[in-house]
């Protein structure tokens, strides 16, 4: 039985802790804050409940596997999952609206034909067929296996089979970015392009520079669906936490770690804020890159400049400059109208302006950002049926100082999805990038995107193994990147590497 210290109680860290405890190890989790879940927190006030992180779950099979492998109770016995229908309503810049069904690629094609005109659905369906090839080629190396030592193969090889476009007297052209896919393969419809680019934007990625391999993002949602959790996504974090307790994982809250202890060339424990040391055979760090560098500042050869997650010269490095999110919680009087979509995406009227402001040399708040409006049909989130809880979310630059005018612009835009919003408003709370930074430790409140192949490796995350033997990285800033499914897989990979050793090759 090994002694294992886990730093942080985020979803990836708790997933690893539960699996390691089942394998017979003694696991202690130290969390600097007073609660578990990391980004998957909640705001509760006057009987209203809001999620501070993702509002929907994709690929629930990841957490089903976690619960099957760590106990007799399946996930559905611990949380109530349901597919939202429709999965999403898209409202485009010209006012056109399209309700896309859940987990039905054929149904999505039919809905797009009905909303955007004949041919739109066929173009999107053909794109999804090519996206399936990208998914089949990258699913194992990007979700189910530790990062390959020869990760350059993933960086250099584009898994998306772009359609060749012949040009007179010139070489054929193939799409290499998500935006180029939309321009070359989706018939030139600006609304289909906006639909496609939104999947990158929601992850904090510039679609103009995001490799075509990001086709896996819409494919994942259209194929496996979008799921809600009764009581909010925070209930999923609670279920994972309780599973850890049932497996005898120990938790120490309000217990910041100040240093990772190195002995004989490997991680040997941690130092607590009060100066006491806790010995360990393995250390699992579920923290942002800057925080991990700080914990290793006293370890020989592991300065912040060296990048602890880099296993060899030139390997994948943690990235910076990623955007954050602005979230506004709205407590409304009056019941949720029957037939209201759970999720509505209001696309920006000026796509180029939004992208330039978010990803330019000097990022600034978009004039009219793409806005996601969540209106869950869940009585557990409101004091009674005569009230409604609504969440607004927009991608904004990290370090952004949100002004009252910024919030008012979001409310103005949200009125089209929530008629009479201002007249129904009881109160609102705003969660800024600074709040995200406080909760997660990520610089400026940056949000990690999922790992993607191609693009010269820019969107691959550092390996779970590190330069320091006995130290492993877990969570959104390590392989396979950000997002709830990816966090769960990160925990699976770290547990496998500790239990089975470097020869671990992932789930079969």
C-alpha positions as CSV (number, residue, x, y, z in Angstrom):
1,X,0.0,0.0,0.0
2,X,1.5,3.3,-1.1
3,X,0.9,6.6,0.6
4,X,-0.4,9.1,-1.9
5,X,-1.0,12.9,-1.5
6,X,-3.3,14.6,-3.9
7,X,-3.1,18.4,-4.2
8,X,-6.4,19.9,-5.0
9,X,-10.0,18.5,-4.9
10,X,-11.0,19.2,-8.5
11,X,-12.9,16.6,-10.6
12,X,-9.8,15.1,-12.1
13,X,-8.0,14.9,-8.8
14,X,-11.0,13.3,-7.1
15,X,-11.4,10.8,-9.9
16,X,-7.8,9.8,-9.5
17,X,-8.1,9.6,-5.7
18,X,-11.1,7.3,-5.8
19,X,-9.4,4.9,-8.3
20,X,-6.2,4.8,-6.3
21,X,-8.1,4.1,-3.1
22,X,-9.9,1.2,-4.7
23,X,-6.5,-0.1,-5.8
24,X,-5.5,-0.4,-2.1
25,X,-3.6,2.8,-1.6
26,X,-3.9,5.3,1.3
27,X,-4.9,8.6,-0.3
28,X,-5.1,12.0,1.4
29,X,-6.4,15.0,-0.6
30,X,-5.3,18.5,0.5
31,X,-7.5,21.3,-0.8
32,X,-6.6,25.0,-0.3
33,X,-10.2,26.1,-0.3
34,X,-13.0,25.0,2.0
35,X,-14.8,22.7,-0.5
36,X,-14.4,20.2,-3.3
37,X,-15.1,20.3,-7.0
38,X,-12.7,23.0,-8.3
39,X,-14.3,24.8,-11.1
40,X,-17.5,22.8,-10.5
41,X,-18.8,25.0,-7.8
42,X,-22.2,26.5,-7.0
43,X,-23.8,29.8,-5.8
44,X,-26.8,29.4,-3.5
45,X,-29.0,32.2,-2.4
46,X,-32.6,32.6,-1.4
47,X,-33.4,29.1,-2.6
48,X,-31.8,29.6,-6.0
49,X,-28.9,27.4,-7.0
50,X,-26.5,28.1,-9.9
51,X,-23.5,26.2,-11.3
52,X,-20.2,28.2,-11.5
53,X,-18.8,25.7,-14.0
54,X,-20.2,23.8,-17.0
55,X,-24.0,23.6,-17.0
56,X,-24.2,20.4,-19.1
57,X,-22.3,17.1,-19.2
58,X,-21.0,15.5,-22.4
59,X,-19.8,11.9,-22.7
60,X,-21.3,10.7,-19.4
61,X,-19.7,7.3,-20.0
62,X,-16.5,8.6,-18.4
63,X,-18.2,9.0,-15.1
64,X,-20.3,5.9,-15.5
65,X,-17.0,4.0,-15.8
66,X,-15.6,5.8,-12.7
67,X,-18.6,4.7,-10.6
68,X,-18.6,1.2,-11.9
69,X,-14.8,0.8,-11.2
70,X,-15.0,2.3,-7.7
71,X,-18.1,0.7,-6.2
72,X,-21.3,-1.2,-6.6
73,X,-23.5,1.8,-7.1
74,X,-23.7,3.0,-10.7
75,X,-23.6,6.7,-11.5
76,X,-27.4,6.8,-12.1
77,X,-28.0,5.6,-8.5
78,X,-26.0,8.6,-7.2
79,X,-27.2,11.4,-9.5
80,X,-30.2,11.8,-11.8
81,X,-29.1,12.4,-15.4
82,X,-31.4,13.4,-18.3
83,X,-30.8,14.4,-21.9
84,X,-32.0,17.9,-22.6
85,X,-34.4,18.3,-25.5
86,X,-33.7,20.1,-27.7
87,X,-30.0,20.0,-27.0
88,X,-29.6,23.6,-28.0
89,X,-31.4,26.5,-29.8
90,X,-29.1,28.5,-32.0
91,X,-30.1,32.1,-32.8
92,X,-28.0,33.5,-35.6
93,X,-27.1,37.1,-36.4
94,X,-29.9,37.4,-39.0
95,X,-32.5,36.2,-36.4
96,X,-32.8,32.7,-37.8
97,X,-33.3,30.1,-35.1
98,X,-32.5,26.4,-35.2
99,X,-33.5,23.9,-32.5
100,X,-31.0,21.0,-32.7
101,X,-32.2,17.6,-31.2
102,X,-30.1,15.7,-28.7
103,X,-27.8,12.9,-29.7
104,X,-29.3,12.6,-33.2
105,X,-27.0,13.4,-36.1
106,X,-29.7,12.7,-38.6
107,X,-32.1,14.9,-36.6
108,X,-29.6,17.7,-36.6
109,X,-29.4,17.6,-40.3
110,X,-33.2,17.7,-40.7
111,X,-33.4,20.6,-38.2
112,X,-30.8,22.6,-40.1
113,X,-32.6,22.0,-43.4
114,X,-35.8,23.3,-41.9
115,X,-34.3,26.4,-40.4
116,X,-31.6,27.4,-42.9
117,X,-32.9,26.0,-46.1
118,X,-32.4,22.9,-48.2
119,X,-28.8,21.7,-48.4
120,X,-27.7,23.0,-45.1
121,X,-28.5,19.7,-43.3
122,X,-26.7,17.7,-46.0
123,X,-23.6,19.8,-45.8
124,X,-23.5,19.5,-42.0
125,X,-24.2,15.8,-42.1
126,X,-21.4,15.2,-44.6
127,X,-19.1,17.2,-42.3
128,X,-20.1,15.1,-39.3
129,X,-19.2,11.9,-41.3
130,X,-15.7,13.3,-41.8
131,X,-15.7,14.4,-38.1
132,X,-16.4,10.8,-37.2
133,X,-13.1,9.8,-38.9
134,X,-11.2,12.4,-36.9
135,X,-12.9,11.1,-33.7
136,X,-12.0,7.4,-34.5
137,X,-8.4,8.4,-35.2
138,X,-7.9,10.5,-32.1
139,X,-10.2,9.1,-29.4
140,X,-7.6,6.7,-27.9
141,X,-4.5,8.8,-28.0
142,X,-6.3,12.0,-26.8
143,X,-8.7,10.5,-24.2
144,X,-7.8,7.0,-23.2
145,X,-4.0,6.7,-23.3
146,X,-1.2,8.5,-21.6
147,X,0.4,11.1,-23.9
148,X,2.7,9.3,-26.3
149,X,6.4,9.8,-25.9
150,X,6.5,10.5,-29.7
151,X,3.6,13.0,-29.3
152,X,4.9,14.8,-32.4
153,X,3.0,12.3,-34.5
154,X,-0.2,13.7,-33.0
155,X,1.1,17.3,-33.6
156,X,2.1,16.8,-37.2
157,X,-0.7,14.5,-38.5
158,X,-4.1,16.1,-39.2
159,X,-6.7,13.4,-38.5
160,X,-9.6,15.3,-40.1
161,X,-10.0,14.3,-43.8
162,X,-10.4,17.7,-45.4
163,X,-12.2,17.8,-48.8
164,X,-9.7,18.8,-51.6
165,X,-10.7,21.9,-53.5
166,X,-9.2,22.1,-57.0
167,X,-8.2,25.5,-58.3
168,X,-7.3,26.4,-61.9
169,X,-3.6,26.2,-62.5
170,X,-2.9,26.1,-58.8
171,X,-2.5,23.3,-56.2
172,X,-5.6,22.0,-54.6
173,X,-6.6,23.5,-51.3
174,X,-7.5,21.7,-48.1
175,X,-8.9,23.2,-45.0
176,X,-6.4,23.2,-42.1
177,X,-8.4,25.3,-39.5
178,X,-11.9,25.2,-38.2
179,X,-12.8,28.4,-40.0
180,X,-11.4,27.1,-43.3
181,X,-13.6,24.0,-42.9
182,X,-16.6,26.2,-42.6
183,X,-15.7,28.4,-45.5
184,X,-14.7,25.5,-47.9
185,X,-16.9,22.7,-46.9
186,X,-20.2,24.1,-45.6
187,X,-21.4,25.9,-48.7
188,X,-20.5,29.4,-47.6
189,X,-23.5,29.8,-45.3
190,X,-22.4,32.3,-42.6
191,X,-24.8,30.7,-40.2
192,X,-23.3,27.2,-40.5
193,X,-19.9,28.8,-40.1
194,X,-21.1,30.5,-36.9
195,X,-22.5,27.2,-35.7
196,X,-19.2,25.5,-36.3
197,X,-16.9,28.2,-34.8
198,X,-19.0,28.4,-31.7
199,X,-17.7,25.0,-30.6
200,X,-14.1,26.4,-30.5
201,X,-15.2,29.7,-29.0
202,X,-16.9,28.0,-26.1
203,X,-13.6,26.3,-25.3
204,X,-11.7,29.6,-25.5
205,X,-10.1,28.8,-28.8
206,X,-9.8,31.1,-31.9
207,X,-11.4,29.1,-34.7
208,X,-9.2,30.8,-37.2
209,X,-6.2,29.1,-35.7
210,X,-7.8,26.0,-34.3
211,X,-6.9,22.9,-36.3
212,X,-9.5,21.1,-38.4
213,X,-9.2,18.2,-35.9
214,X,-11.6,20.3,-33.6
215,X,-14.3,18.6,-35.7
216,X,-14.4,16.1,-32.7
217,X,-16.0,18.8,-30.6
218,X,-19.4,19.1,-32.4
219,X,-19.2,15.3,-33.2
220,X,-19.0,14.5,-29.5
221,X,-22.1,16.5,-28.7
222,X,-24.2,15.4,-31.6
223,X,-23.3,11.7,-31.1
224,X,-23.2,11.3,-27.3
225,X,-25.6,14.1,-26.3
226,X,-25.8,16.8,-23.7
227,X,-27.0,15.8,-20.3
228,X,-28.3,17.7,-17.3
229,X,-28.0,16.7,-13.7
230,X,-30.8,17.2,-11.3
231,X,-29.8,19.8,-8.7
232,X,-27.1,21.2,-11.0
233,X,-23.7,19.9,-12.1
234,X,-22.5,20.5,-8.6
235,X,-24.4,17.4,-7.7
236,X,-22.0,15.4,-9.8
237,X,-19.1,16.8,-7.9
238,X,-20.8,15.9,-4.6
239,X,-21.4,12.3,-5.9
240,X,-17.7,11.9,-6.8
241,X,-16.7,13.4,-3.4
242,X,-19.0,11.0,-1.6
243,X,-17.6,8.1,-3.6
244,X,-14.1,9.1,-2.5
245,X,-15.2,9.1,1.2
246,X,-16.8,5.7,0.7
247,X,-13.5,4.4,-0.5
248,X,-11.8,5.9,2.5
249,X,-10.1,8.8,0.8
250,X,-9.2,11.4,3.4
251,X,-9.8,15.1,2.8
252,X,-8.1,18.1,4.4
253,X,-9.9,21.4,3.5
254,X,-8.4,24.8,4.0
255,X,-5.1,23.0,3.8
256,X,-2.8,24.7,1.3
257,X,0.4,23.0,0.2
258,X,3.4,25.3,0.1
259,X,6.1,22.9,-1.3
260,X,6.6,19.5,-2.9
261,X,9.3,17.7,-1.1
262,X,12.0,16.0,-3.2
263,X,14.3,13.2,-1.8
264,X,16.8,11.1,-3.7
265,X,15.6,12.5,-7.0
266,X,11.9,11.8,-6.6
267,X,8.8,13.3,-5.0
268,X,8.7,12.3,-1.4
269,X,5.8,14.3,0.1
270,X,4.5,17.8,0.7
271,X,5.0,20.6,3.1
272,X,1.9,22.2,4.6
273,X,1.3,25.9,5.3
274,X,2.1,25.4,9.0
275,X,5.5,24.0,8.1
276,X,4.8,20.4,8.9
277,X,5.7,17.7,6.3
278,X,3.6,14.8,5.1
279,X,5.6,12.0,3.6
280,X,4.3,10.2,0.4
281,X,5.3,7.6,-2.1
282,X,3.5,9.6,-4.8
283,X,2.2,13.1,-5.2
284,X,-0.6,13.9,-7.6
285,X,-1.0,17.6,-8.4
286,X,-4.3,18.9,-9.7
287,X,-3.3,22.6,-9.9
288,X,-2.7,25.2,-12.6
289,X,0.7,25.4,-14.2
290,X,1.8,28.5,-12.3
291,X,0.8,27.0,-9.0
292,X,2.7,23.8,-9.7
293,X,5.8,25.7,-10.6
294,X,5.6,27.5,-7.3
295,X,5.3,24.3,-5.4
296,X,8.5,23.1,-7.1
297,X,10.5,26.3,-6.7
298,X,12.9,24.6,-4.2
299,X,13.4,21.4,-6.1
300,X,16.7,21.1,-7.9
301,X,16.3,21.6,-11.6
302,X,12.6,22.3,-11.4
303,X,12.4,26.0,-11.4
304,X,9.4,27.8,-13.0
305,X,11.5,28.5,-16.1
306,X,12.2,24.8,-16.6
307,X,8.6,23.8,-16.8
308,X,8.0,20.8,-14.7
309,X,5.6,19.1,-17.1
310,X,8.2,19.0,-19.8
311,X,9.7,15.5,-19.9
312,X,12.3,16.2,-22.6
313,X,13.6,19.2,-24.5
314,X,11.0,20.4,-27.0
315,X,8.1,18.5,-25.5
316,X,4.6,19.9,-24.9
317,X,4.5,22.9,-22.7
318,X,1.7,24.4,-20.7
319,X,0.1,27.3,-22.6
320,X,-0.8,30.8,-21.5
321,X,-2.9,33.6,-23.0
322,X,-6.2,31.6,-23.0
323,X,-9.5,33.4,-22.4
324,X,-11.7,33.2,-19.4
325,X,-15.5,33.3,-18.9
326,X,-17.9,35.8,-17.6
327,X,-21.0,34.4,-15.9
328,X,-24.1,36.2,-14.7
329,X,-26.6,34.5,-12.5
330,X,-30.2,35.8,-12.7
331,X,-32.9,35.1,-10.1
332,X,-36.2,35.7,-11.8
333,X,-39.8,35.9,-10.5
334,X,-42.3,34.0,-12.6
335,X,-42.2,30.4,-13.8
336,X,-40.2,29.0,-16.7
337,X,-42.5,28.9,-19.7
338,X,-43.3,25.4,-21.0
339,X,-41.3,24.4,-24.0
340,X,-38.4,26.8,-23.2
341,X,-35.0,25.4,-24.4
342,X,-32.6,24.4,-21.7
343,X,-29.8,26.1,-23.7
344,X,-29.8,28.9,-26.2
345,X,-26.8,30.3,-28.0
346,X,-27.1,33.9,-29.2
347,X,-24.5,34.4,-31.9
348,X,-22.7,37.7,-32.2
349,X,-23.8,40.1,-34.9
350,X,-20.1,40.8,-35.7
351,X,-18.1,37.6,-35.7
352,X,-14.9,39.2,-36.9
353,X,-15.0,41.9,-34.3
354,X,-15.6,39.3,-31.5
355,X,-12.7,37.2,-32.6
356,X,-10.3,40.2,-33.1
357,X,-11.2,41.5,-29.6
358,X,-10.8,38.1,-27.9
359,X,-7.6,36.9,-29.6
360,X,-5.9,40.1,-30.8
361,X,-2.6,41.4,-29.4
362,X,-4.4,43.4,-26.8
363,X,-7.5,41.4,-25.9
364,X,-10.6,43.4,-24.8
365,X,-14.2,42.8,-23.9
366,X,-16.2,42.0,-27.1
367,X,-18.8,44.6,-28.0
368,X,-21.5,41.9,-28.5
369,X,-20.1,38.5,-27.5
370,X,-21.7,35.2,-28.4
371,X,-23.9,34.5,-25.4
372,X,-25.1,31.2,-23.9
373,X,-28.3,31.3,-22.0
374,X,-29.1,28.4,-19.7
375,X,-32.7,28.0,-18.5
376,X,-32.9,24.5,-16.8
377,X,-36.2,22.8,-16.1
378,X,-35.2,21.7,-12.6
379,X,-37.3,22.6,-9.6
380,X,-34.3,21.8,-7.3
381,X,-32.7,25.0,-8.6
382,X,-35.4,27.4,-7.5
383,X,-37.3,28.2,-4.3
384,X,-40.6,27.1,-5.9
385,X,-42.3,26.8,-9.3
386,X,-43.0,30.5,-9.4
387,X,-39.4,31.4,-9.9
388,X,-36.7,30.7,-12.5
389,X,-32.9,30.5,-12.4
390,X,-31.1,31.7,-15.5
391,X,-27.4,31.7,-16.3
392,X,-25.6,33.8,-18.9
393,X,-22.1,32.9,-20.0
394,X,-19.7,34.5,-22.5
395,X,-16.1,33.9,-23.4
396,X,-14.0,37.0,-22.4
397,X,-10.3,37.7,-22.2
398,X,-8.5,36.6,-19.0
399,X,-7.6,39.4,-16.6
400,X,-10.7,41.3,-17.8
401,X,-12.0,43.9,-15.3
402,X,-15.7,43.6,-15.9
403,X,-17.7,46.8,-15.8
404,X,-21.3,47.5,-15.0
405,X,-21.7,48.5,-18.7
406,X,-20.4,45.1,-19.8
407,X,-23.0,43.3,-17.7
408,X,-25.8,45.6,-18.9
409,X,-24.9,44.7,-22.5
410,X,-25.2,41.0,-21.7
411,X,-28.6,41.6,-20.1
412,X,-29.8,43.6,-23.2
413,X,-28.8,40.7,-25.5
414,X,-30.3,38.1,-23.2
415,X,-33.8,39.8,-23.5
416,X,-34.3,38.2,-26.9
417,X,-34.0,34.7,-25.3
418,X,-35.7,35.6,-22.0
419,X,-38.6,38.0,-22.8
420,X,-39.4,40.5,-20.0
421,X,-36.1,39.6,-18.3
422,X,-35.6,43.0,-16.6
423,X,-39.1,43.2,-15.3
424,X,-38.8,39.7,-13.7
425,X,-35.3,40.3,-12.2
426,X,-35.1,39.9,-8.5
427,X,-31.3,40.0,-8.2
428,X,-28.2,39.1,-10.1
429,X,-24.7,37.9,-9.2
430,X,-21.6,38.2,-11.5
431,X,-18.7,35.8,-11.7
432,X,-15.7,37.5,-13.3
433,X,-12.4,36.1,-14.5
434,X,-10.9,37.2,-11.2
435,X,-13.5,34.9,-9.4
436,X,-12.5,32.1,-11.7
437,X,-8.8,32.7,-10.9
438,X,-9.6,32.6,-7.2
439,X,-11.5,29.3,-7.4
440,X,-9.1,27.5,-9.7
441,X,-5.7,29.2,-9.3
442,X,-5.4,29.7,-13.0
443,X,-3.7,33.0,-14.0
444,X,-6.2,35.6,-15.0
445,X,-9.0,33.0,-14.7
446,X,-7.9,31.2,-17.9
447,X,-9.9,28.1,-18.7
448,X,-8.1,25.1,-20.2
449,X,-9.4,23.8,-23.5
450,X,-9.5,20.1,-24.4
451,X,-6.5,18.5,-26.1
452,X,-6.6,18.5,-29.9
453,X,-4.4,16.9,-32.5
454,X,-2.5,18.6,-35.3
455,X,-1.7,22.4,-35.2
456,X,2.0,21.7,-34.5
457,X,1.0,20.5,-31.0
458,X,-0.2,23.9,-29.8
459,X,-3.4,22.3,-28.3
460,X,-1.8,19.3,-26.7
461,X,-1.4,19.4,-22.9
462,X,1.6,18.3,-20.9
463,X,1.9,14.7,-20.0
464,X,0.5,13.3,-16.7
465,X,4.0,12.0,-15.9
466,X,6.5,14.7,-15.0
467,X,10.3,15.2,-14.9
468,X,10.2,14.5,-11.2
469,X,9.7,10.7,-10.6
470,X,6.7,10.1,-8.3
471,X,5.0,13.4,-9.3
472,X,2.0,13.3,-11.6
473,X,-0.2,16.1,-13.0
474,X,-4.0,15.7,-13.2
475,X,-6.9,17.9,-14.2
476,X,-7.6,20.4,-17.0
477,X,-4.1,21.7,-17.4
478,X,-2.6,18.2,-18.0
479,X,-3.3,15.6,-20.7
480,X,-6.0,15.3,-22.0
481,X,-7.0,18.9,-21.2
482,X,-10.0,20.8,-20.0
483,X,-13.7,19.8,-19.8
484,X,-15.6,17.5,-17.5
485,X,-15.1,14.3,-19.6
486,X,-11.4,15.1,-20.0
487,X,-11.0,15.7,-16.3
488,X,-12.4,12.3,-15.5
489,X,-10.1,10.6,-18.1
490,X,-7.2,12.5,-16.6
491,X,-7.9,10.9,-13.3
492,X,-8.1,7.5,-15.0
493,X,-4.7,7.9,-16.6
494,X,-2.9,9.1,-13.5
495,X,-4.3,6.2,-11.5
496,X,-3.2,3.8,-14.2
497,X,0.3,5.2,-14.3
498,X,0.7,4.9,-10.6
499,X,-0.9,1.4,-10.2
500,X,0.6,-0.2,-13.3
501,X,3.7,1.9,-13.9
502,X,5.1,3.5,-17.0
503,X,3.9,0.5,-19.1
504,X,0.3,1.5,-18.6
505,X,-1.3,2.1,-22.0
506,X,-4.8,3.1,-21.1
507,X,-8.2,1.4,-20.9
508,X,-9.0,-1.4,-23.3
